[in-house]
Amino acid sequence: MITRIVKLTMAEENIDIFKTYFDTVCNTIRNQPGCHKLQVWQDIHHPQIFFTYSIWDSEDDLDKYRYSDFFAVFWKTVKPWFGAKAEVWSFDVLMDL
């Protein structure tokens, strides 16, 4: 299993549009083959910072999503709303306590 966390820093004026747009695409992402979980977190101390948290069967499944036509449109839509470059971490979970 692969756990992926992406830190997205939104320009302040784009926070509401990001939340609305992400709400409309969440189920599409969750229904990608190999996706087990998708959550979006908003930092309570820095409301312009969001994290996506997802769990995938494998790096291959994650790559299929990342190189899909859907993701190309999604990324092209949200990228201009950022106030900083996205930061990405992928983890292979060794144990679940």
Order of alpha helices (4+ residues) and beta strands (2+ residues): beta-alpha-beta-beta-alpha-alpha-beta
